[in-house]
């Protein structure tokens, strides 16, 4: 597998204060001040109280959950015990973080705060969180989304997250046997979390099957991590975004994890079976003989020093001698020496033989014993999953899935309450005839899950209604990235854009925030308030571009769908590049969706979404005359608007199917308009036909590319635009 490690070579992890020295009180205060700013800014909650102090009640709560208080990140609301009125909201930052590097501390703080900004779980069915492996899967995917949120919204902060992840990956180098002996479904989830940062050497610690499976879902993981709400989204849209991530995880990732879970249960059950005491109970001669063969192989392993040890945490949690030694759990690549003596088997051959005998033993056992072993295996794997997910929980919010242990405890409480209610009901009904039981038609697990997923998707669609642009944006986001990377060096071949700090903008530079706060703390009367990062693109050339979209009835169906996605792709890329552009539609007259002076904000994006409805003459407040398309007069007017702009390089991009049918114009007027543009202006004119049956454009425009889908658009448009810049005469003949 080609890993995703796209970090700069200068990203390194230091170990905090050098030489074993502790930070000075001043350094500690400065660090916590910065962490407080990070948490408030990234979470979007500027009123949070961030503290390292622990109340006795806090400590008791954490100890009860098996968490060391000094290592805990958590969010808590203090309320009046009598009235329930909210007194304060606190975020606890563990004191132990002062022992880590500055960037690791920043990365962890930014990541935890991003959980508070985007993580929501209230809509997830309880039965799903009880399934072995699902919590780890959803939470691993959520880790990627929170990292991406930090990377996307805050300049420079993505590096801190990467450094914190690299710090986590030390276990791969320091305790490789702990990694390789973990259940495969947890290995895959850890790879989902660290896929961007893991090295090839660290990948080799994992089961080859795990690495191969990750290769098949890697693009799905990337799609999920990029499904995040915009910074200005209200909570309904934040929930909707989280629900979409859940839906994608359930459909695209969970089936692969679930298959590994089944294999891990089988393997663990067979491993536990090796330690059955045949003196306790009645067992067949076949069982005893197979178990004796297994014991012989285990003795060979021990004598040759090949016994694979379970991870120390797994031994501690199993609670029985059955998992103190688990032959076969070692990485077969650790030792490839040929066995001598009585075995005459290589390490891998010995492991394979042991696995075969273990499976044979398991199948020979009575059914009730097999069922008991499966339950024991599930309990052990649930404990390991709880350990895996504990550090992944959204500690700065209440939106967390319950662990298996917490779910069992809650189930016990619910059953106890139900029993009390039943007892009370029996007393109230004393002397009455028993009520007739209600018959409930049973449902299969599959159909029930499908119905629930449809309900979730329906709820998401309802929440996102009217936000068509955002949905389509997510569909084409990889194409936007692709086209941006291709066009950026074309428009700016000599010098890339550089970040410039300004007083306003959309992306906060956290280092600038720290400097401003430090200046204020130092008594400065005029601290630098330029804390917003804006990419300042060099103006080696001036460009202005008009996007002109045919919105006549002939564009219905696939044509307008592809055209709408094309408009999103081109608009977002031009906006990111800082290129001035206008978006116009046309029927019997021009329809303006974005003028040259408009910012591409949410109100404009919503307006652009209306072009889909214009072809149906059903756009609220729109022009809605889809029966006509006066291509010639509208193209002429669009050219006149473009001529008023001061930029030197002017381009008109037409998206149409090339079939004029106007109220006061036809093919002649279109040809006349094109001739006028080519002879009286310096505009470069090109047409793109999206979808099938668009070759009619070739009869009118000097250069037309037809019959393409939006999936082909990045490569085609980048080639066309590069050609426009290098061979302008082609677009003026």
C-alpha positions in Angstrom: 0.0 0.0 0.0 1.2 3.5 -0.8 0.6 5.3 2.5 -0.9 8.8 2.8 2.0 10.4 4.6 2.0 13.9 3.0 3.8 15.7 5.8 6.6 18.1 5.3 10.0 16.7 6.2 10.5 19.4 8.8 7.6 18.0 11.0 9.3 16.4 14.0 8.1 15.5 17.4 10.1 16.7 20.4 9.7 15.4 23.9 8.9 18.6 25.7 11.3 20.3 28.1 14.9 19.2 27.3 17.2 17.4 29.7 14.4 16.2 31.9 13.9 19.8 33.1 10.4 21.0 34.0 9.0 24.2 32.4 9.3 27.3 34.6 6.0 28.6 36.1 6.1 31.5 33.6 6.4 29.0 30.7 3.6 26.9 32.1 1.3 29.9 32.4 2.1 30.9 28.8 1.4 27.4 27.6 -2.0 27.2 29.3 -2.9 30.7 28.0 -2.3 29.5 24.5 -4.2 26.3 25.0 -7.1 28.3 26.5 -7.1 30.5 23.3 -6.9 27.5 21.0 -9.8 25.7 22.7 -12.1 28.8 22.7 -11.3 29.7 19.1 -11.4 26.2 17.5 -14.6 25.2 19.4 -16.2 28.5 18.6 -17.2 28.9 22.2 -15.5 32.0 23.5 -17.1 31.9 27.0 -15.7 28.5 28.1 -13.8 28.4 31.3 -10.5 26.5 30.7 -8.8 25.3 33.8 -6.3 22.7 35.2 -8.0 22.6 38.6 -9.9 19.5 39.7 -12.6 19.4 42.3 -13.0 16.3 44.5 -16.2 15.6 42.7 -14.4 15.7 39.3 -11.7 13.4 40.6 -14.1 10.9 42.0 -16.1 10.9 38.7 -12.9 10.1 36.7 -11.6 7.4 39.0 -15.0 5.7 38.9 -14.6 5.6 35.1 -11.1 4.2 35.4 -9.4 7.4 34.2 -6.4 9.0 35.8 -7.5 12.5 36.8 -4.1 14.0 36.0 -4.3 12.8 32.4 -8.0 13.7 31.7 -9.4 16.2 29.2 -13.1 16.7 29.9 -16.0 19.2 29.7 -18.4 19.6 32.6 -21.4 21.8 33.4 -21.8 22.9 37.1 -25.5 23.4 38.0 -27.3 24.3 41.2 -28.2 21.1 43.0 -31.7 22.5 43.9 -32.8 24.5 40.9 -30.7 23.0 38.2 -29.7 26.4 37.0 -26.4 26.4 35.0 -23.6 28.0 37.1 -20.5 27.5 34.9 -19.1 25.5 32.0 -15.6 24.2 32.4 -13.0 22.5 30.2 -10.3 20.7 32.1 -6.9 20.5 30.6 -4.6 17.8 32.2 -1.5 19.1 34.0 0.5 16.2 32.4 0.4 18.1 29.1 3.2 20.4 30.3 5.5 17.4 29.9 4.9 17.2 26.2 6.2 19.4 23.4 4.5 22.7 22.7 3.2 21.6 19.3 1.9 18.3 20.7 0.0 20.2 23.4 -1.4 22.6 20.8 -2.4 19.8 18.5 -4.2 17.9 21.2 -6.0 21.1 22.4 -7.0 22.0 18.8 -8.2 18.5 18.1 -10.3 18.2 21.2 -11.8 21.6 20.6 -12.7 20.6 17.1 -14.7 17.7 18.5 -16.8 20.2 20.4 -17.4 22.1 17.1 -18.5 19.2 14.9 -19.0 15.9 16.8 -22.6 15.0 17.4 -24.0 11.5 18.3 -27.5 11.9 19.6 -29.1 10.5 16.5 -27.2 7.2 16.5 -29.4 4.1 17.3 -28.4 2.5 20.6 -28.3 -0.9 19.1 -25.5 0.2 16.8 -23.3 1.5 19.6 -23.6 -1.9 21.3 -22.3 -3.8 18.2 -18.7 -5.0 18.7 -16.4 -2.8 16.6 -18.9 -0.1 15.6 -17.9 2.5 18.2 -14.3 2.1 17.3 -15.1 2.5 13.6 -17.3 5.6 13.9 -14.9 7.3 16.4 -11.9 6.6 14.2 -13.5 8.2 11.2 -14.6 11.1 13.5 -10.9 11.6 14.4 -10.1 12.2 10.8 -12.9 14.7 10.4 -11.9 16.6 13.5 -8.2 16.7 12.3 -9.4 18.0 8.9 -11.6 20.6 10.6 -8.5 22.1 12.3 -6.5 21.8 9.1 -9.2 23.4 7.0 -10.3 26.3 9.3 -7.1 27.5 11.0 -3.9 28.4 9.2 -0.8 26.5 10.4 -2.7 24.5 13.1 -2.8 21.4 10.9 0.9 21.0 11.6 0.2 20.8 15.3 -2.3 18.0 14.8 0.2 16.1 12.6 2.8 16.4 15.3 0.4 15.1 18.0 -0.4 12.2 15.7 3.2 11.4 15.2 3.6 11.4 18.9 0.9 8.7 19.2 2.6 6.6 16.6 5.7 6.1 18.8 4.1 3.0 20.1 4.6 1.4 16.7 8.4 1.8 17.1 8.7 1.3 20.9 6.2 -1.6 21.3 5.8 -3.2 17.9 4.5 -6.5 19.5 1.7 -4.6 21.1 0.6 -3.3 17.7 0.9 -6.6 15.8 -0.9 -8.6 18.5 -3.9 -6.3 18.6 -7.2 -7.6 17.0 -7.3 -6.9 13.3 -10.4 -4.8 13.5 -8.6 -2.5 16.0 -5.5 -2.4 13.8 -7.6 -1.2 10.9 -9.3 1.5 13.0 -6.0 2.7 14.2 -4.8 2.9 10.6 -7.9 5.0 9.8 -7.0 7.4 12.5 -3.3 7.7 11.5 -3.5 7.0 7.8 -2.1 10.5 6.9 0.9 10.3 9.2 2.0 6.6 9.4 5.3 5.6 7.8 6.0 2.6 5.6 8.1 1.0 8.4 5.2 1.4 10.8 2.7 0.0 8.3 4.8 -3.2 8.3 3.8 -3.8 11.9 0.2 -4.4 10.9 -1.4 -7.5 9.6 -1.1 -7.6 5.8 -4.8 -8.2 5.5 -5.5 -5.0 7.4 -3.3 -2.9 5.2 -4.9 -4.4 2.0 -8.4 -3.6 3.3 -7.4 0.0 4.1 -6.2 0.4 0.6 -9.7 -0.4 -0.6 -11.4 2.2 1.7 -8.8 4.9 1.8 -10.7 7.2 -0.6 -13.9 6.6 1.3 -12.1 7.7 4.5 -10.9 10.8 2.8 -14.5 11.6 1.6 -15.8 11.1 5.2 -13.1 13.3 6.8 -14.0 16.1 4.4 -17.7 15.9 5.2 -17.7 18.7 7.7 -20.0 21.7 8.3 -18.9 25.3 7.3 -17.7 27.4 10.3 -20.9 29.5 10.3 -23.3 26.5 10.3 -26.0 26.4 13.0 -26.3 23.4 15.2 -28.9 21.8 12.9 -26.5 21.7 10.1 -23.7 20.5 12.4 -25.9 17.6 13.3 -26.8 17.0 9.7 -23.1 16.9 8.8 -22.4 14.4 11.6 -25.3 12.3 10.4 -23.9 12.2 6.9 -20.6 11.0 8.2 -22.4 8.3 10.2 -24.3 7.2 7.1 -21.1 7.0 5.0 -19.3 5.1 7.7 -22.2 2.7 8.0 -22.4 2.0 4.3 -18.8 2.2 3.2 -16.5 1.4 6.1 -18.5 -0.7 8.6 -19.0 -3.8 6.3 -15.2 -4.2 6.0 -14.7 -3.8 9.8 -17.6 -6.1 10.7 -16.0 -8.9 8.6 -12.8 -8.5 10.5 -14.7 -8.5 13.8 -16.2 -11.9 12.9 -12.7 -13.3 12.1 -11.3 -11.9 15.4 -14.1 -13.5 17.4 -13.5 -16.8 15.7 -9.7 -16.6 16.3 -10.1 -15.5 19.9 -12.6 -18.3 20.6 -10.2 -20.9 19.2 -7.3 -19.4 21.2 -9.3 -19.6 24.4 -10.2 -23.2 23.6 -6.6 -24.3 23.9 -6.7 -23.8 27.7 -9.8 -25.9 28.3 -9.4 -28.2 31.3 -10.8 -31.6 30.1 -10.9 -32.9 33.7 -13.8 -30.5 34.3 -16.8 -32.0 32.5 -17.3 -34.7 29.9 -15.2 -34.4 26.7 -14.8 -36.8 23.8 -11.6 -38.8 23.1 -11.3 -36.7 19.9 -11.2 -33.5 21.9 -8.7 -34.9 24.4 -6.4 -36.1 21.5 -6.5 -32.8 19.7 -5.9 -30.9 22.8 -2.9 -33.1 23.6 -1.5 -32.4 20.1 -1.9 -28.6 20.7 -0.1 -28.9 24.1 2.8 -30.6 22.3 3.1 -27.8 19.8 2.9 -25.2 22.6 5.7 -27.0 24.4 7.8 -26.8 21.2 7.1 -23.1 20.9 8.1 -22.5 24.5 11.3 -24.6 24.2 12.3 -22.7 21.0 11.4 -19.3 22.5 8.5 -18.7 20.0 5.7 -18.2 22.4 3.7 -15.2 21.3 2.7 -13.1 24.3 -0.5 -11.2 24.5 -0.3 -7.5 25.1 0.1 -6.7 28.9 -3.2 -4.9 28.9 -5.0 -7.8 27.4 -3.6 -10.2 30.0 -4.7 -7.9 32.8 -8.2 -7.5 31.5 -8.9 -11.1 30.6 -9.1 -12.1 34.3 -8.3 -15.8 33.5 -5.3 -17.9 32.8 -6.7 -18.6 29.4 -5.2 -15.5 27.8 -1.9 -15.3 29.7 -0.2 -16.9 26.7 -1.8 -16.9 23.3 0.3 -18.9 20.9 -0.2 -17.8 17.3 -0.7 -14.1 18.2 2.8 -13.1 17.4 3.8 -11.4 14.2 5.0 -14.2 12.0 7.6 -11.9 10.5 9.4 -11.4 13.8 11.4 -14.6 13.6 11.9 -16.7 10.5 14.5 -19.1 11.8 14.1 -22.7 10.9 13.0 -24.9 13.9 15.3 -27.8 14.7 15.0 -30.8 16.8 11.6 -32.5 17.1 9.6 -29.9 15.4 11.5 -29.4 12.1 9.0 -26.7 11.3 9.5 -23.0 10.6 7.8 -20.5 12.8 5.1 -19.8 10.2 4.6 -23.6 9.7 4.3 -24.1 13.4 1.8 -21.3 13.7 -0.3 -22.6 10.8 -0.3 -26.1 12.3 -1.4 -24.7 15.7 -4.2 -22.7 14.0 -5.4 -25.7 12.2 -5.5 -27.8 15.3 -7.2 -25.0 17.3 -10.0 -24.8 14.7 -10.3 -28.6 14.7 -10.5 -28.6 18.5 -13.2 -25.8 18.5 -15.3 -27.7 16.0 -15.1 -30.9 18.1 -16.4 -29.2 21.2 -20.0 -29.5 22.3 -22.2 -26.7 21.0 -22.9 -25.2 24.5 -19.1 -25.0 25.1 -18.5 -23.3 21.8 -21.2 -20.8 22.6 -19.5 -20.1 26.0 -16.1 -19.6 24.3 -17.6 -17.2 21.8 -19.2 -15.1 24.5 -15.9 -15.0 26.4 -14.1 -13.9 23.2 -16.6 -11.2 22.6 -16.3 -9.9 26.2 -12.5 -9.8 25.9 -12.7 -8.0 22.5 -15.3 -5.5 24.0 -12.8 -4.7 26.8 -10.1 -4.1 24.2 -12.4 -1.9 22.1 -13.3 0.1 25.2 -9.6 0.7 25.8 -9.0 1.7 22.2 -11.9 4.2 22.1 -11.3 5.8 25.5 -8.6 8.2 24.2 -10.8 8.9 21.1 -13.8 10.2 23.0 -14.9 13.8 22.5 -13.8 14.8 26.0 -14.8 18.4 25.6 -18.5 17.7 24.9 -21.3 15.4 26.1 -21.6 13.8 22.6 -20.0 10.5 23.3 -21.0 6.9 22.5 -21.2 4.7 25.6 -18.5 2.1 26.1 -19.6 -1.6 26.2 -19.1 -1.5 30.0 -21.2 1.6 30.4 -23.9 0.1 28.1 -24.0 -3.0 30.3 -24.3 -0.9 33.4 -27.1 1.2 31.9 -28.9 -2.0 30.8 -28.8 -3.3 34.3 -30.3 -0.1 35.6 -33.0 -0.2 32.9 -33.8 -3.8 33.7 -34.0 -3.1 37.4 -36.3 -0.1 36.8 -38.4 -2.2 34.5 -38.7 -4.9 37.1 -39.7 -2.4 39.7 -42.3 -0.9 37.4 -43.6 -4.4 36.6 -43.9 -5.2 40.3 -45.8 -2.0 40.9 -48.1 -2.7 38.0 -48.8 -6.2 39.3 -49.8 -4.8 42.7 -52.1 -2.2 41.0 -53.7 -4.8 38.9 -54.3 -7.2 41.8 -57.7 -8.9 41.4 -58.0 -7.8 37.7 -57.9 -10.1 34.7 -54.4 -10.2 33.1 -54.1 -8.0 30.0 -53.9 -9.7 26.7 -50.3 -9.5 25.4 -49.7 -7.3 22.4 -48.3 -9.3 19.4 -45.4 -7.7 17.6 -44.4 -8.8 14.2 -40.7 -9.7 14.3 -38.3 -8.0 12.0 -35.1 -9.3 10.6 -32.0 -7.5 11.8 -31.1 -6.5 8.2 -34.4 -4.9 7.4 -34.5 -3.1 10.7 -31.1 -1.6 10.1 -32.0 -0.6 6.6 -35.2 1.1 7.8 -33.2 3.0 10.5 -30.6 4.1 8.0 -33.3 5.4 5.6 -34.8 7.3 8.5 -31.4 8.9 9.3 -30.9 9.8 5.6 -34.4 11.2 5.4 -33.7 13.4 8.5 -30.4 14.6 7.0 -32.1 15.5 3.7 -34.7 17.4 5.6 -32.1 19.3 7.6 -30.2 20.1 4.5 -33.2 21.0 2.3 -32.5 24.1 0.4 -28.7 23.6 0.8 -28.3 21.8 -2.6 -25.0 23.6 -3.3 -23.4 22.2 -0.1 -24.5 18.6 -1.0 -23.2 18.9 -4.6 -20.0 20.6 -3.3 -19.3 17.5 -1.2 -19.7 15.3 -4.3 -17.2 17.3 -6.4 -14.8 18.4 -3.7 -12.0 16.0 -4.9 -12.4 17.5 -8.4 -12.2 21.0 -6.9 -8.9 20.1 -5.3 -7.6 18.5 -8.5 -8.5 21.5 -10.7 -7.1 24.0 -8.2 -3.7 22.1 -8.1 -3.7 22.1 -11.9 -4.7 25.7 -12.5 -2.7 27.4 -9.7 0.6 27.1 -11.5 -1.0 28.0 -14.8 -2.4 31.3 -13.5 0.6 32.0 -11.3 3.6 30.2 -12.9 6.4 32.0 -11.1 5.3 32.5 -7.6 2.7 31.0 -5.3 0.4 32.9 -3.1 1.6 33.9 0.3 -0.4 34.2 3.5 -1.0 37.8 4.6 -2.4 38.8 8.0 -5.4 41.2 7.9 -8.0 42.7 10.3 -10.8 40.7 8.8 -11.3 37.4 7.0 -12.5 33.8 7.4 -9.4 32.0 8.6 -7.9 32.8 11.9 -4.1 32.5 12.4 -3.7 31.2 15.9 -0.1 32.3 16.3 -1.2 35.9 15.5 -3.9 35.6 18.2 -1.2 34.5 20.7 1.0 37.5 19.8 -2.0 39.9 20.2 -2.9 38.5 23.6 0.7 38.6 24.7 0.9 42.2 23.7 -2.2 43.0 25.6 -0.9 41.2 28.6 2.3 43.1 28.4 0.4 46.4 28.6 0.6 47.4 24.9 -2.0 50.1 24.1 -1.9 49.3 20.4 -1.6 45.5 19.9 -1.5 44.2 16.4 -5.1 43.1 15.6 -4.3 41.5 12.3 -5.2 37.9 13.2 -7.0 36.7 10.0 -4.9 34.9 7.3 -5.6 35.8 3.7 -3.8 34.2 0.8 -2.3 37.1 -1.2 -1.9 35.9 -4.8 0.7 37.7 -6.9 -0.8 39.7 -9.7 1.5 38.7 -12.5 -1.5 39.0 -14.8 -5.1 40.2 -14.5 -7.9 37.9 -15.4 -11.7 38.3 -15.5 -13.9 35.3 -16.5 -17.6 35.1 -17.3 -19.4 31.8 -16.8 -22.5 31.7 -19.0 -25.0 28.9 -18.5 -27.8 27.9 -20.8 -30.9 27.5 -18.6 -33.5 26.6 -21.3 -35.7 23.6 -21.1 -33.5 21.6 -23.4 -30.9 21.6 -20.5 -33.2 19.6 -18.2 -32.0 16.3 -16.6 -28.4 15.2 -16.8 -27.3 18.4 -18.7 -28.2 20.8 -16.0 -27.0 18.5 -13.3 -23.6 18.3 -14.9 -23.6 22.0 -15.6 -24.5 22.9 -12.0 -21.6 20.7 -10.7 -19.3 22.3 -13.3 -20.3 25.8 -12.1 -19.5 24.8 -8.5 -16.1 23.4 -9.4 -15.0 26.4 -11.5 -16.5 29.0 -9.1 -14.8 27.5 -6.0 -11.4 27.2 -7.8 -11.5 30.7 -9.2 -12.6 32.1 -5.8 -9.7 30.3 -4.1 -7.2 31.6 -6.8 -8.5 35.2 -6.4 -9.6 35.4 -10.0 -12.5 37.9 -10.7 -15.5 36.1 -12.2 -19.2 36.5 -13.0 -21.9 33.8 -13.2 -24.8 34.4 -15.6 -27.6 32.2 -16.9 -29.7 32.9 -19.9 -33.1 32.2 -21.3 -34.8 35.0 -23.3 -32.5 37.4 -21.3 -29.6 37.2 -18.9 -30.1 36.0 -15.3 -27.4 37.1 -12.9 -26.3 34.7 -10.1 -23.0 36.3 -9.2 -21.6 39.7 -10.4 -17.9 40.5 -10.6 -18.1 42.5 -7.4 -19.9 39.9 -5.4 -18.2 37.7 -2.8 -18.8 34.0 -3.2 -20.5 33.6 0.2 -23.4 31.4 1.3 -26.1 33.8 0.1 -24.5 33.8 -3.4 -24.1 30.0 -3.3 -27.8 29.6 -2.5 -28.6 31.9 -5.4 -26.5 29.8 -7.7 -28.5 26.7 -6.6 -31.5 28.3 -8.2 -30.2 27.7 -11.7 -31.3 24.0 -11.4 -34.9 25.1 -11.0 -34.8 27.7 -13.7 -34.7 25.0 -16.4 -38.1 23.8 -14.9 -39.4 27.3 -14.8 -39.8 26.7 -11.0 -37.2 28.9 -9.3 -38.9 30.9 -6.5 -38.4 34.6 -7.4 -36.5 33.6 -10.5 -37.0 34.5 -14.2 -38.5 31.1 -15.1 -38.9 31.3 -18.9 -37.2 28.0 -19.8 -39.2 27.7 -23.0 -36.8 30.1 -24.7 -33.0 30.6 -25.1 -31.9 33.6 -27.0 -28.2 32.6 -27.1 -27.0 35.3 -29.4 -28.4 38.4 -27.7 -27.5 37.0 -24.2 -23.9 36.2 -25.3 -23.6 39.7 -26.8 -24.7 41.3 -23.5 -22.4 39.1 -21.4 -19.5 40.2 -23.6 -20.4 43.9 -23.1 -20.5 43.4 -19.3 -17.1 41.7 -19.4 -15.7 44.6 -21.5 -16.4 47.0 -18.7 -13.9 45.2 -16.4 -10.3 46.6 -16.2 -8.5 43.2 -16.3 -6.3 42.6 -19.3 -7.1 38.9 -19.9 -10.8 38.3 -20.4 -12.4 34.8 -21.0 -16.0 33.8 -21.6 -16.8 30.1 -20.7 -20.2 29.0 -22.1 -22.0 25.9 -20.8 -24.7 24.9 -23.2 -26.1 22.2 -25.5 -25.9 24.4 -28.6 -29.5 24.5 -29.6 -30.7 28.2 -29.9 -34.5 28.6 -29.6 -35.3 32.2 -28.7 -38.3 34.5 -28.7 -36.5 37.0 -30.9 -33.4 35.3 -32.1 -32.0 32.1 -33.6 -28.9 30.6 -35.1 -28.1 33.7 -37.2 -28.1 35.9 -34.1 -25.8 33.5 -32.3 -23.3 33.5 -35.2 -23.5 37.3 -35.4 -22.8 37.6 -31.7 -19.8 35.3 -31.9 -18.4 37.1 -34.9 -18.8 40.5 -33.1 -16.8 39.2 -30.0 -14.0 37.7 -32.2 -13.6 40.9 -34.3 -14.2 43.8 -31.9 -13.0 42.5 -28.6 -10.0 40.7 -27.2 -12.2 38.2 -25.4 -11.2 34.5 -25.5 -14.4 32.5 -26.2 -14.8 28.8 -25.4 -17.7 26.5 -25.0 -18.1 23.3 -23.1 -21.0 20.8 -23.6 -21.6 18.8 -20.5 -23.6 15.6 -20.8 -24.8 13.8 -23.9 -25.9 15.2 -27.2 -24.0 18.5 -27.0 -22.0 18.4 -30.2 -24.2 21.1 -31.6 -21.9 23.7 -30.0 -19.1 22.8 -32.5 -21.1 24.5 -35.3 -21.0 27.9 -33.6 -18.0 28.4 -31.4 -14.3 28.7 -32.5 -13.4 26.0 -29.9 -15.9 23.7 -28.3 -15.4 20.6 -26.2 -18.6 18.5 -26.1 -20.1 15.3 -24.6 -18.1 15.3 -21.4 -19.1 14.5 -17.8 -18.2 16.5 -14.7 -15.8 13.7 -13.7 -13.7 14.6 -16.7 -14.0 18.3 -16.1 -10.8 19.0 -14.1 -8.4 17.6 -16.6 -10.3 19.0 -19.6 -10.8 22.5 -18.2 -7.2 22.8 -17.0 -6.0 21.8 -20.5 -8.5 24.3 -22.1 -7.6 27.2 -19.9 -3.8 26.5 -20.2 -4.4 26.5 -24.0 -6.3 29.7 -23.8 -3.3 31.4 -22.1 -0.7 29.9 -24.3 -2.5 29.9 -27.7 -5.0 32.7 -27.5 -5.3 33.0 -31.3 -7.2 29.7 -31.4 -10.1 31.2 -29.5 -10.4 34.2 -31.7 -10.5 32.8 -35.2 
